[in-house]
Amino acid sequence: MRRVILSNLMSLDGFFEGPNGELDWFVVDEEFFEYARNLLRTVDTILFGRATYQHMAGYWPSAEEIADKMNNLFKVVFSRSLHTVEWSNSRLVSDDAVEEVAKLKQMPGKDMVILGSATLASSLLQAGLIDEYRVILNPVLIGCGIPLFRDITERLKLRLSRTQSFGSGVVVLYYQRV
């Protein structure tokens, strides 16, 4: 069975975006890009919510770092408001994300990854569909913003399986569901 990996950046105080969607506090350097390249080699599908898809689709087609992988991997975009998706290898799903991801997990292929997309991640988390959590902890406090994990209604026990430290002070925390 395919796994779903959640890989998201987070401030030390638990936010993944500033209050106005700011992402300028992310520490993005060569070690981060090496982590991203390694992750993208292990998956064949990226799962996006609408907002993250629109942000990424506007950036990656013309970016240099890891652009080939981002452009060529299959992308599933969950949105009730979009009518089309233009980024290469993208498919729009307007139906229930939980049901669709459960089906995708049963299909042959490599693992899938959620990048950004906190609302999508929260719904999949609640349904027990996320198999691995990779929190890319940035050495910054931003004070307020959009929390990485929100609308959690039940306690979810996780086990730390690995850590990875970067020279910048960023630490990737790898957690498995217990």
C-alpha positions as CSV (number, residue, x, y, z in Angstrom):
1,M,0.0,0.0,0.0
2,R,1.2,3.5,-0.8
3,R,1.9,5.8,2.0
4,V,1.0,9.5,2.4
5,I,3.8,11.7,3.7
6,L,3.1,15.1,5.1
7,S,6.2,17.4,4.7
8,N,5.8,20.9,5.9
9,L,7.8,23.8,7.2
10,M,6.9,25.1,10.6
11,S,8.1,28.0,12.9
12,L,9.2,27.1,16.4
13,D,5.9,28.5,17.7
14,G,3.8,26.2,15.4
15,F,2.9,28.2,12.4
16,F,3.3,27.3,8.7
17,E,2.3,30.7,7.4
18,G,2.3,34.2,8.8
19,P,-1.0,35.9,9.4
20,N,-1.2,37.2,5.8
21,G,0.2,34.1,4.2
22,E,3.9,35.2,4.6
23,L,6.5,32.6,3.8
24,D,9.5,34.8,3.9
25,W,10.7,33.3,7.2
26,F,11.4,29.9,5.7
27,V,15.1,29.0,5.8
28,V,15.6,27.7,2.2
29,D,19.2,26.8,1.4
30,E,21.2,24.1,-0.3
31,E,20.6,21.6,2.5
32,F,16.9,22.2,2.3
33,F,16.9,21.7,-1.4
34,E,18.8,18.5,-1.0
35,Y,16.2,17.3,1.5
36,A,13.5,18.2,-1.1
37,R,15.2,16.5,-4.0
38,N,15.6,13.3,-1.9
39,L,12.0,13.4,-0.8
40,L,10.7,13.9,-4.4
41,R,12.8,10.9,-5.6
42,T,10.7,8.7,-3.3
43,V,7.2,9.8,-4.4
44,D,5.2,9.8,-7.6
45,T,2.3,12.0,-6.6
46,I,2.0,15.4,-4.8
47,L,-1.3,16.2,-3.1
48,F,-2.2,19.8,-3.0
49,G,-5.0,22.0,-1.7
50,R,-6.1,24.9,-3.8
51,A,-4.1,27.7,-2.2
52,T,-0.8,25.8,-2.2
53,Y,-1.4,24.5,-5.7
54,Q,-1.9,28.1,-7.0
55,H,1.2,29.3,-5.2
56,M,3.4,26.4,-6.4
57,A,2.0,26.4,-10.0
58,G,3.0,30.1,-10.3
59,Y,6.5,29.4,-9.0
60,W,7.9,26.0,-10.2
61,P,7.4,26.1,-14.0
62,S,10.0,28.8,-14.2
63,A,12.2,28.0,-11.1
64,E,15.6,26.4,-11.4
65,E,15.9,24.3,-8.2
66,I,14.2,20.9,-8.4
67,A,11.9,22.2,-11.1
68,D,12.0,19.1,-13.2
69,K,10.7,16.9,-10.4
70,M,8.0,19.5,-9.4
71,N,6.9,19.9,-13.0
72,N,6.9,16.2,-13.9
73,L,5.5,14.5,-10.9
74,F,1.7,13.7,-11.0
75,K,-0.2,16.3,-8.9
76,V,-3.7,15.9,-7.5
77,V,-5.4,19.2,-6.6
78,F,-8.3,19.2,-4.2
79,S,-10.6,22.2,-4.6
80,R,-14.3,23.0,-4.8
81,S,-13.7,26.5,-6.2
82,L,-11.2,25.8,-9.1
83,H,-12.6,24.7,-12.4
84,T,-9.3,23.9,-14.2
85,V,-5.7,23.2,-13.3
86,E,-3.1,24.2,-15.9
87,W,0.2,23.0,-14.3
88,S,1.7,20.0,-16.1
89,N,0.5,16.6,-14.9
90,S,-2.2,18.0,-12.6
91,R,-5.6,16.6,-12.0
92,L,-8.4,18.4,-10.3
93,V,-10.6,16.6,-7.7
94,S,-13.7,18.4,-6.5
95,D,-15.1,15.4,-4.6
96,D,-14.3,14.3,-1.1
97,A,-10.5,14.3,-0.5
98,V,-10.6,11.6,2.1
99,E,-12.4,9.2,-0.2
100,E,-10.1,10.0,-3.1
101,V,-6.8,9.7,-1.1
102,A,-8.0,6.4,0.4
103,K,-8.5,5.1,-3.2
104,L,-5.1,6.5,-4.3
105,K,-3.4,4.7,-1.4
106,Q,-4.7,1.4,-2.8
107,M,-3.4,1.9,-6.3
108,P,0.1,0.8,-7.3
109,G,2.9,3.3,-7.2
110,K,5.3,5.1,-5.0
111,D,4.4,7.1,-1.9
112,M,2.5,10.4,-2.1
113,V,3.5,13.7,-0.4
114,I,1.4,16.6,0.9
115,L,3.4,19.9,0.6
116,G,1.8,22.9,2.3
117,S,-2.0,22.5,2.1
118,A,-2.7,22.6,5.8
119,T,-6.5,22.4,5.4
120,L,-6.1,19.2,3.2
121,A,-3.6,17.8,5.6
122,S,-5.9,18.4,8.6
123,S,-8.8,16.5,6.9
124,L,-6.5,13.6,5.9
125,L,-5.0,13.6,9.4
126,Q,-8.5,13.3,11.0
127,A,-9.3,10.4,8.7
128,G,-6.1,8.5,9.7
129,L,-4.7,8.7,6.1
130,I,-1.3,10.3,6.9
131,D,1.4,7.7,7.5
132,E,4.4,9.9,8.1
133,Y,4.8,13.4,9.4
134,R,7.9,15.4,8.4
135,V,8.0,18.7,10.3
136,I,10.7,21.0,9.0
137,L,11.3,23.1,12.1
138,N,12.7,26.5,11.4
139,P,14.6,28.4,14.0
140,V,12.3,31.4,14.2
141,L,9.3,32.6,16.2
142,I,6.8,34.5,14.1
143,G,4.3,35.3,16.9
144,C,1.1,34.7,15.0
145,G,-0.1,33.1,11.8
146,I,-1.8,30.0,10.5
147,P,-1.0,26.9,12.6
148,L,0.4,23.8,10.8
149,F,-2.0,21.5,12.5
150,R,-5.5,22.9,13.1
151,D,-9.0,21.6,13.8
152,I,-7.6,18.5,15.5
153,T,-10.4,16.8,17.4
154,E,-8.6,13.8,18.8
155,R,-5.2,13.0,20.2
156,L,-2.9,11.3,17.8
157,K,0.1,9.5,19.2
158,L,3.2,9.7,17.1
159,R,6.7,8.1,17.4
160,L,9.8,10.0,16.5
161,S,11.7,7.8,14.0
162,R,14.5,10.1,12.9
163,T,15.9,13.6,12.9
164,Q,18.0,15.5,10.4
165,S,19.8,18.7,11.3
166,F,20.9,21.4,8.9
167,G,23.7,23.9,9.4
168,S,21.1,26.7,9.3
169,G,19.5,25.4,12.5
170,V,16.6,23.8,10.7
171,V,15.7,20.4,12.0
172,V,13.6,17.9,10.2
173,L,11.5,15.7,12.6
174,Y,10.3,12.4,11.1
175,Y,7.3,11.0,13.0
176,Q,5.3,7.8,12.3
177,R,1.8,7.0,13.5
178,V,1.8,4.7,16.5
